[in-house]
Amino acid sequence: MTYEELIAAMTPQMHKALRTAVELGKWPDGRRLSPEQRETCMRAVIHYDQRLPETERVGYIDRTKPDGTQHGEDPLTPQTIKILTGN
């Protein structure tokens, strides 16, 4: 089974269990994850998340105000830098 096939076969319950294991640093039975296991689980969670809508991904922050506008500036919008001289 390839990595892609493994991710495709992952269920939402498996994703949640891996995500919890990464967050807590241990398996559901209490055994600690090794650094390699944690990295592998984190990669699987991130890869699985790419298949989900943006609003359901780990780390998504809803920046929408009740009136529908966004909090703060759009981080992807180019910003103009103004250079002031000390004259």
Order of alpha helices (4+ residues) and beta strands (2+ residues): alpha-alpha-alpha
